[in-house]
Amino acid sequence: MFSADEKMGDAEFDIRPFLPNGTITTRILPSSSNCLSEESFIFWKDDNLMQDMCLGLRNIESGQVKLQLRWIDIPGYEDL
């Protein structure tokens, strides 16, 4: 048992070995608050978080654009 003022310590681990390529971490559904024309996935690939999305274009008769984003670390923005 520990008392309330005893330090318990901490631990650190690398998440990469636990996420095989193709692991989907998040699914985002199209809604009125985004321009997604189909479900979007955030997934783990080659040690990076990636996101595939298909966006319906606004202010034009019709059109879509498909994107694949790679999430990166930005110096000074560790909380992102």
Biopython code that builds the backbone (N, CA, C, O; Angstrom):
import numpy as np
from Bio.PDB.StructureBuilder import StructureBuilder

atoms = [
    (1, "MET", "N", (0.839, -1.185, 0.000)),
    (1, "MET", "CA", (0.000, 0.000, 0.000)),
    (1, "MET", "C", (0.878, 1.240, 0.000)),
    (1, "MET", "O", (1.981, 1.251, 0.547)),
    (2, "PHE", "N", (0.358, 2.275, -0.627)),
    (2, "PHE", "CA", (1.064, 3.550, -0.690)),
    (2, "PHE", "C", (0.246, 4.611, 0.036)),
    (2, "PHE", "O", (-0.984, 4.572, 0.048)),
    (3, "SER", "N", (0.948, 5.542, 0.632)),
    (3, "SER", "CA", (0.235, 6.683, 1.203)),
    (3, "SER", "C", (0.066, 7.734, 0.101)),
    (3, "SER", "O", (0.697, 7.633, -0.951)),
    (4, "ALA", "N", (-0.763, 8.717, 0.334)),
    (4, "ALA", "CA", (-1.083, 9.724, -0.683)),
    (4, "ALA", "C", (0.131, 10.553, -1.101)),
    (4, "ALA", "O", (0.136, 11.101, -2.203)),
    (5, "ASP", "N", (1.143, 10.660, -0.270)),
    (5, "ASP", "CA", (2.293, 11.498, -0.614)),
    (5, "ASP", "C", (3.497, 10.709, -1.127)),
    (5, "ASP", "O", (4.541, 11.306, -1.390)),
    (6, "GLU", "N", (3.386, 9.396, -1.278)),
    (6, "GLU", "CA", (4.492, 8.596, -1.808)),
    (6, "GLU", "C", (4.512, 8.634, -3.333)),
    (6, "GLU", "O", (3.482, 8.484, -3.990)),
    (7, "LYS", "N", (5.696, 8.836, -3.869)),
    (7, "LYS", "CA", (5.857, 8.850, -5.315)),
    (7, "LYS", "C", (5.820, 7.416, -5.841)),
    (7, "LYS", "O", (6.494, 6.536, -5.306)),
    (8, "MET", "N", (5.028, 7.185, -6.894)),
    (8, "MET", "CA", (4.879, 5.835, -7.449)),
    (8, "MET", "C", (5.800, 5.591, -8.635)),
    (8, "MET", "O", (5.987, 4.441, -9.033)),
    (9, "GLY", "N", (6.382, 6.640, -9.213)),
    (9, "GLY", "CA", (7.252, 6.468, -10.361)),
    (9, "GLY", "C", (6.490, 6.609, -11.669)),
    (9, "GLY", "O", (5.295, 6.902, -11.674)),
    (10, "ASP", "N", (7.180, 6.401, -12.760)),
    (10, "ASP", "CA", (6.553, 6.503, -14.075)),
    (10, "ASP", "C", (7.182, 5.496, -15.019)),
    (10, "ASP", "O", (8.181, 4.858, -14.688)),
    (11, "ALA", "N", (6.597, 5.360, -16.185)),
    (11, "ALA", "CA", (7.091, 4.422, -17.199)),
    (11, "ALA", "C", (6.907, 5.045, -18.576)),
    (11, "ALA", "O", (6.079, 5.935, -18.769)),
    (12, "GLU", "N", (7.684, 4.565, -19.512)),
    (12, "GLU", "CA", (7.610, 5.052, -20.885)),
    (12, "GLU", "C", (7.707, 3.863, -21.824)),
    (12, "GLU", "O", (8.462, 2.926, -21.567)),
    (13, "PHE", "N", (6.941, 3.894, -22.921)),
    (13, "PHE", "CA", (7.057, 2.823, -23.906)),
    (13, "PHE", "C", (6.805, 3.389, -25.297)),
    (13, "PHE", "O", (6.186, 4.442, -25.452)),
    (14, "ASP", "N", (7.287, 2.685, -26.289)),
    (14, "ASP", "CA", (7.157, 3.080, -27.691)),
    (14, "ASP", "C", (5.939, 2.374, -28.272)),
    (14, "ASP", "O", (5.869, 1.146, -28.250)),
    (15, "ILE", "N", (4.977, 3.138, -28.793)),
    (15, "ILE", "CA", (3.728, 2.563, -29.300)),
    (15, "ILE", "C", (3.908, 1.863, -30.654)),
    (15, "ILE", "O", (3.087, 1.021, -31.017)),
    (16, "ARG", "N", (4.949, 2.191, -31.394)),
    (16, "ARG", "CA", (5.116, 1.648, -32.746)),
    (16, "ARG", "C", (5.079, 0.129, -32.837)),
    (16, "ARG", "O", (4.438, -0.388, -33.752)),
    (17, "PRO", "N", (5.724, -0.617, -31.949)),
    (17, "PRO", "CA", (5.654, -2.077, -32.087)),
    (17, "PRO", "C", (4.251, -2.647, -31.889)),
    (17, "PRO", "O", (3.992, -3.783, -32.286)),
    (18, "PHE", "N", (3.343, -1.883, -31.286)),
    (18, "PHE", "CA", (2.002, -2.370, -31.005)),
    (18, "PHE", "C", (1.004, -2.066, -32.129)),
    (18, "PHE", "O", (-0.129, -2.544, -32.094)),
    (19, "LEU", "N", (1.417, -1.277, -33.119)),
    (19, "LEU", "CA", (0.513, -0.904, -34.212)),
    (19, "LEU", "C", (1.061, -1.417, -35.540)),
    (19, "LEU", "O", (1.911, -0.762, -36.142)),
    (20, "PRO", "N", (0.599, -2.563, -36.006)),
    (20, "PRO", "CA", (1.062, -3.047, -37.309)),
    (20, "PRO", "C", (0.547, -2.137, -38.425)),
    (20, "PRO", "O", (-0.468, -1.462, -38.259)),
    (21, "ASN", "N", (1.252, -2.121, -39.568)),
    (21, "ASN", "CA", (0.824, -1.336, -40.723)),
    (21, "ASN", "C", (-0.641, -1.623, -41.032)),
    (21, "ASN", "O", (-1.087, -2.770, -41.008)),
    (22, "GLY", "N", (-1.372, -0.562, -41.322)),
    (22, "GLY", "CA", (-2.773, -0.699, -41.689)),
    (22, "GLY", "C", (-3.745, -0.610, -40.530)),
    (22, "GLY", "O", (-4.957, -0.629, -40.744)),
    (23, "THR", "N", (-3.238, -0.512, -39.293)),
    (23, "THR", "CA", (-4.136, -0.397, -38.144)),
    (23, "THR", "C", (-4.905, 0.912, -38.218)),
    (23, "THR", "O", (-4.303, 1.985, -38.267)),
    (24, "ILE", "N", (-6.231, 0.830, -38.226)),
    (24, "ILE", "CA", (-7.071, 2.029, -38.252)),
    (24, "ILE", "C", (-7.262, 2.507, -36.816)),
    (24, "ILE", "O", (-7.746, 1.763, -35.962)),
    (25, "THR", "N", (-6.877, 3.759, -36.560)),
    (25, "THR", "CA", (-7.007, 4.308, -35.216)),
    (25, "THR", "C", (-8.286, 5.116, -35.047)),
    (25, "THR", "O", (-8.813, 5.207, -33.938)),
    (26, "THR", "N", (-8.799, 5.709, -36.135)),
    (26, "THR", "CA", (-9.995, 6.550, -36.061)),
    (26, "THR", "C", (-10.760, 6.487, -37.368)),
    (26, "THR", "O", (-10.161, 6.431, -38.442)),
    (27, "ARG", "N", (-12.088, 6.497, -37.283)),
    (27, "ARG", "CA", (-12.964, 6.609, -38.457)),
    (27, "ARG", "C", (-13.758, 7.901, -38.306)),
    (27, "ARG", "O", (-14.281, 8.191, -37.230)),
    (28, "ILE", "N", (-13.848, 8.673, -39.383)),
    (28, "ILE", "CA", (-14.604, 9.921, -39.360)),
    (28, "ILE", "C", (-15.683, 9.831, -40.430)),
    (28, "ILE", "O", (-15.393, 9.609, -41.606)),
    (29, "LEU", "N", (-16.928, 10.005, -40.009)),
    (29, "LEU", "CA", (-18.060, 9.905, -40.925)),
    (29, "LEU", "C", (-18.373, 11.254, -41.564)),
    (29, "LEU", "O", (-18.173, 12.295, -40.939)),
    (30, "PRO", "N", (-18.860, 11.245, -42.804)),
    (30, "PRO", "CA", (-19.307, 12.492, -43.415)),
    (30, "PRO", "C", (-20.460, 13.087, -42.609)),
    (30, "PRO", "O", (-21.304, 12.360, -42.084)),
    (31, "SER", "N", (-20.484, 14.404, -42.518)),
    (31, "SER", "CA", (-21.570, 15.073, -41.807)),
    (31, "SER", "C", (-21.734, 16.483, -42.366)),
    (31, "SER", "O", (-20.980, 16.913, -43.240)),
    (32, "SER", "N", (-22.715, 17.180, -41.854)),
    (32, "SER", "CA", (-22.950, 18.549, -42.309)),
    (32, "SER", "C", (-21.861, 19.505, -41.820)),
    (32, "SER", "O", (-21.774, 20.633, -42.304)),
    (33, "SER", "N", (-21.027, 19.071, -40.867)),
    (33, "SER", "CA", (-19.967, 19.937, -40.349)),
    (33, "SER", "C", (-18.607, 19.707, -41.018)),
    (33, "SER", "O", (-17.617, 20.335, -40.643)),
    (34, "ASN", "N", (-18.557, 18.797, -42.018)),
    (34, "ASN", "CA", (-17.311, 18.606, -42.765)),
    (34, "ASN", "C", (-17.643, 18.409, -44.250)),
    (34, "ASN", "O", (-18.813, 18.254, -44.602)),
    (35, "CYS", "N", (-16.671, 18.414, -45.086)),
    (35, "CYS", "CA", (-16.879, 18.257, -46.534)),
    (35, "CYS", "C", (-16.598, 16.834, -47.005)),
    (35, "CYS", "O", (-16.470, 16.599, -48.207)),
    (36, "LEU", "N", (-16.501, 15.890, -46.084)),
    (36, "LEU", "CA", (-16.219, 14.516, -46.478)),
    (36, "LEU", "C", (-17.363, 13.962, -47.317)),
    (36, "LEU", "O", (-18.534, 14.120, -46.969)),
    (37, "SER", "N", (-17.015, 13.309, -48.430)),
    (37, "SER", "CA", (-18.047, 12.673, -49.246)),
    (37, "SER", "C", (-18.114, 11.171, -48.981)),
    (37, "SER", "O", (-19.003, 10.484, -49.485)),
    (38, "GLU", "N", (-17.170, 10.666, -48.189)),
    (38, "GLU", "CA", (-17.196, 9.269, -47.755)),
    (38, "GLU", "C", (-16.439, 9.172, -46.435)),
    (38, "GLU", "O", (-15.762, 10.114, -46.021)),
    (39, "GLU", "N", (-16.565, 8.026, -45.786)),
    (39, "GLU", "CA", (-15.889, 7.793, -44.510)),
    (39, "GLU", "C", (-14.384, 8.000, -44.660)),
    (39, "GLU", "O", (-13.795, 7.579, -45.656)),
    (40, "SER", "N", (-13.765, 8.643, -43.681)),
    (40, "SER", "CA", (-12.329, 8.895, -43.690)),
    (40, "SER", "C", (-11.680, 8.073, -42.585)),
    (40, "SER", "O", (-12.261, 7.895, -41.514)),
    (41, "PHE", "N", (-10.477, 7.573, -42.844)),
    (41, "PHE", "CA", (-9.764, 6.731, -41.885)),
    (41, "PHE", "C", (-8.423, 7.357, -41.526)),
    (41, "PHE", "O", (-7.715, 7.869, -42.393)),
    (42, "ILE", "N", (-8.083, 7.312, -40.247)),
    (42, "ILE", "CA", (-6.743, 7.637, -39.788)),
    (42, "ILE", "C", (-6.111, 6.309, -39.412)),
    (42, "ILE", "O", (-6.662, 5.552, -38.612)),
    (43, "PHE", "N", (-4.942, 6.028, -39.998)),
    (43, "PHE", "CA", (-4.336, 4.707, -39.819)),
    (43, "PHE", "C", (-2.830, 4.822, -39.682)),
    (43, "PHE", "O", (-2.235, 5.847, -40.013)),
    (44, "TRP", "N", (-2.223, 3.748, -39.184)),
    (44, "TRP", "CA", (-0.777, 3.656, -38.966)),
    (44, "TRP", "C", (-0.134, 3.002, -40.172)),
    (44, "TRP", "O", (-0.537, 1.909, -40.570)),
    (45, "LYS", "N", (0.873, 3.661, -40.770)),
    (45, "LYS", "CA", (1.579, 3.100, -41.918)),
    (45, "LYS", "C", (3.028, 3.558, -41.894)),
    (45, "LYS", "O", (3.303, 4.757, -41.863)),
    (46, "ASP", "N", (3.945, 2.616, -41.906)),
    (46, "ASP", "CA", (5.387, 2.903, -41.968)),
    (46, "ASP", "C", (5.821, 3.944, -40.929)),
    (46, "ASP", "O", (6.488, 4.925, -41.257)),
    (47, "ASP", "N", (5.432, 3.712, -39.676)),
    (47, "ASP", "CA", (5.792, 4.586, -38.550)),
    (47, "ASP", "C", (5.210, 5.990, -38.647)),
    (47, "ASP", "O", (5.768, 6.928, -38.077)),
    (48, "ASN", "N", (4.100, 6.151, -39.360)),
    (48, "ASN", "CA", (3.439, 7.451, -39.488)),
    (48, "ASN", "C", (1.932, 7.285, -39.332)),
    (48, "ASN", "O", (1.377, 6.243, -39.682)),
    (49, "LEU", "N", (1.271, 8.317, -38.805)),
    (49, "LEU", "CA", (-0.180, 8.374, -38.848)),
    (49, "LEU", "C", (-0.567, 9.002, -40.176)),
    (49, "LEU", "O", (-0.073, 10.071, -40.537)),
    (50, "MET", "N", (-1.450, 8.333, -40.899)),
    (50, "MET", "CA", (-1.890, 8.793, -42.216)),
    (50, "MET", "C", (-3.407, 8.949, -42.190)),
    (50, "MET", "O", (-4.088, 8.344, -41.361)),
    (51, "GLN", "N", (-3.929, 9.764, -43.102)),
    (51, "GLN", "CA", (-5.379, 9.901, -43.218)),
    (51, "GLN", "C", (-5.752, 9.993, -44.689)),
    (51, "GLN", "O", (-5.224, 10.826, -45.426)),
    (52, "ASP", "N", (-6.674, 9.121, -45.109)),
    (52, "ASP", "CA", (-7.250, 9.183, -46.450)),
    (52, "ASP", "C", (-8.570, 9.926, -46.357)),
    (52, "ASP", "O", (-9.356, 9.683, -45.441)),
    (53, "MET", "N", (-8.820, 10.824, -47.291)),
    (53, "MET", "CA", (-10.102, 11.513, -47.301)),
    (53, "MET", "C", (-10.507, 11.882, -48.714)),
    (53, "MET", "O", (-9.669, 12.144, -49.577)),
    (54, "CYS", "N", (-11.804, 11.896, -48.926)),
    (54, "CYS", "CA", (-12.394, 12.330, -50.187)),
    (54, "CYS", "C", (-13.317, 13.492, -49.840)),
    (54, "CYS", "O", (-14.292, 13.328, -49.107)),
    (55, "LEU", "N", (-12.998, 14.665, -50.375)),
    (55, "LEU", "CA", (-13.740, 15.878, -50.046)),
    (55, "LEU", "C", (-14.619, 16.298, -51.212)),
    (55, "LEU", "O", (-14.164, 16.346, -52.355)),
    (56, "GLY", "N", (-15.867, 16.600, -50.927)),
    (56, "GLY", "CA", (-16.759, 17.163, -51.925)),
    (56, "GLY", "C", (-16.503, 18.658, -52.007)),
    (56, "GLY", "O", (-16.486, 19.343, -50.984)),
    (57, "LEU", "N", (-16.305, 19.168, -53.214)),
    (57, "LEU", "CA", (-16.014, 20.588, -53.400)),
    (57, "LEU", "C", (-17.289, 21.417, -53.293)),
    (57, "LEU", "O", (-18.354, 20.992, -53.740)),
    (58, "ARG", "N", (-17.173, 22.584, -52.707)),
    (58, "ARG", "CA", (-18.308, 23.497, -52.564)),
    (58, "ARG", "C", (-18.193, 24.620, -53.586)),
    (58, "ARG", "O", (-17.138, 24.834, -54.182)),
    (59, "ASN", "N", (-19.302, 25.332, -53.774)),
    (59, "ASN", "CA", (-19.359, 26.495, -54.660)),
    (59, "ASN", "C", (-18.999, 26.156, -56.098)),
    (59, "ASN", "O", (-18.428, 26.979, -56.814)),
    (60, "ILE", "N", (-19.334, 24.946, -56.516)),
    (60, "ILE", "CA", (-19.114, 24.470, -57.877)),
    (60, "ILE", "C", (-20.189, 23.426, -58.150)),
    (60, "ILE", "O", (-20.708, 22.827, -57.209)),
    (61, "GLU", "N", (-20.532, 23.195, -59.402)),
    (61, "GLU", "CA", (-21.617, 22.268, -59.725)),
    (61, "GLU", "C", (-21.369, 20.873, -59.165)),
    (61, "GLU", "O", (-22.257, 20.286, -58.546)),
    (62, "SER", "N", (-20.191, 20.348, -59.374)),
    (62, "SER", "CA", (-19.839, 19.046, -58.807)),
    (62, "SER", "C", (-18.325, 18.892, -58.825)),
    (62, "SER", "O", (-17.624, 19.579, -59.569)),
    (63, "GLY", "N", (-17.841, 17.993, -58.006)),
    (63, "GLY", "CA", (-16.409, 17.708, -57.978)),
    (63, "GLY", "C", (-15.969, 17.197, -56.629)),
    (63, "GLY", "O", (-16.581, 17.492, -55.603)),
    (64, "GLN", "N", (-14.907, 16.433, -56.643)),
    (64, "GLN", "CA", (-14.317, 15.871, -55.433)),
    (64, "GLN", "C", (-12.808, 15.905, -55.566)),
    (64, "GLN", "O", (-12.268, 15.928, -56.672)),
    (65, "VAL", "N", (-12.145, 15.907, -54.443)),
    (65, "VAL", "CA", (-10.695, 15.792, -54.409)),
    (65, "VAL", "C", (-10.346, 14.724, -53.377)),
    (65, "VAL", "O", (-10.898, 14.710, -52.277)),
    (66, "LYS", "N", (-9.423, 13.830, -53.738)),
    (66, "LYS", "CA", (-8.958, 12.781, -52.819)),
    (66, "LYS", "C", (-7.582, 13.171, -52.311)),
    (66, "LYS", "O", (-6.707, 13.578, -53.075)),
    (67, "LEU", "N", (-7.410, 13.036, -50.993)),
    (67, "LEU", "CA", (-6.157, 13.409, -50.342)),
    (67, "LEU", "C", (-5.674, 12.290, -49.442)),
    (67, "LEU", "O", (-6.469, 11.519, -48.905)),
    (68, "GLN", "N", (-4.365, 12.210, -49.283)),
    (68, "GLN", "CA", (-3.783, 11.372, -48.242)),
    (68, "GLN", "C", (-2.838, 12.271, -47.464)),
    (68, "GLN", "O", (-1.881, 12.814, -48.016)),
    (69, "LEU", "N", (-3.118, 12.422, -46.174)),
    (69, "LEU", "CA", (-2.312, 13.267, -45.307)),
    (69, "LEU", "C", (-1.398, 12.410, -44.456)),
    (69, "LEU", "O", (-1.770, 11.318, -44.027)),
    (70, "ARG", "N", (-0.203, 12.911, -44.218)),
    (70, "ARG", "CA", (0.714, 12.273, -43.277)),
    (70, "ARG", "C", (0.881, 13.233, -42.117)),
    (70, "ARG", "O", (1.347, 14.358, -42.296)),
    (71, "TRP", "N", (0.503, 12.794, -40.930)),
    (71, "TRP", "CA", (0.621, 13.631, -39.750)),
    (71, "TRP", "C", (2.079, 13.684, -39.355)),
    (71, "TRP", "O", (2.742, 12.648, -39.289)),
    (72, "ILE", "N", (2.595, 14.888, -39.089)),
    (72, "ILE", "CA", (4.008, 15.055, -38.748)),
    (72, "ILE", "C", (4.136, 15.792, -37.422)),
    (72, "ILE", "O", (3.201, 16.445, -36.960)),
    (73, "ASP", "N", (5.307, 15.673, -36.827)),
    (73, "ASP", "CA", (5.626, 16.443, -35.633)),
    (73, "ASP", "C", (6.070, 17.823, -36.065)),
    (73, "ASP", "O", (6.888, 17.969, -36.973)),
    (74, "ILE", "N", (5.522, 18.843, -35.404)),
    (74, "ILE", "CA", (5.908, 20.212, -35.692)),
    (74, "ILE", "C", (6.606, 20.747, -34.446)),
    (74, "ILE", "O", (6.010, 20.764, -33.369)),
    (75, "PRO", "N", (7.873, 21.189, -34.575)),
    (75, "PRO", "CA", (8.587, 21.699, -33.397)),
    (75, "PRO", "C", (7.789, 22.797, -32.702)),
    (75, "PRO", "O", (7.286, 23.714, -33.351)),
    (76, "GLY", "N", (7.674, 22.698, -31.376)),
    (76, "GLY", "CA", (6.934, 23.679, -30.604)),
    (76, "GLY", "C", (5.467, 23.360, -30.440)),
    (76, "GLY", "O", (4.758, 24.073, -29.730)),
    (77, "TYR", "N", (4.988, 22.288, -31.090)),
    (77, "TYR", "CA", (3.582, 21.894, -31.002)),
    (77, "TYR", "C", (3.459, 20.460, -30.503)),
    (77, "TYR", "O", (2.830, 19.626, -31.154)),
    (78, "GLU", "N", (4.052, 20.174, -29.364)),
    (78, "GLU", "CA", (4.071, 18.818, -28.833)),
    (78, "GLU", "C", (2.693, 18.329, -28.430)),
    (78, "GLU", "O", (2.472, 17.119, -28.384)),
    (79, "ASP", "N", (1.752, 19.226, -28.133)),
    (79, "ASP", "CA", (0.437, 18.832, -27.668)),
    (79, "ASP", "C", (-0.531, 18.500, -28.791)),
    (79, "ASP", "O", (-1.684, 18.174, -28.508)),
    (80, "LEU", "N", (-0.120, 18.567, -30.052)),
    (80, "LEU", "CA", (-1.016, 18.269, -31.158)),
    (80, "LEU", "C", (-1.220, 16.789, -31.309)),
    (80, "LEU", "O", (-1.951, 16.354, -32.198)),
]
sb = StructureBuilder()
sb.init_structure("model")
sb.init_model(0)
sb.init_chain("A")
sb.init_seg("    ")
for serial, (resi, resn, name, xyz) in enumerate(atoms, 1):
    if name == "N":
        sb.init_residue(resn, " ", resi, " ")
    sb.init_atom(name, np.array(xyz, "f"), 0.0, 1.0, " ", f" {name:<3s}", serial, name[0])
structure = sb.get_structure()
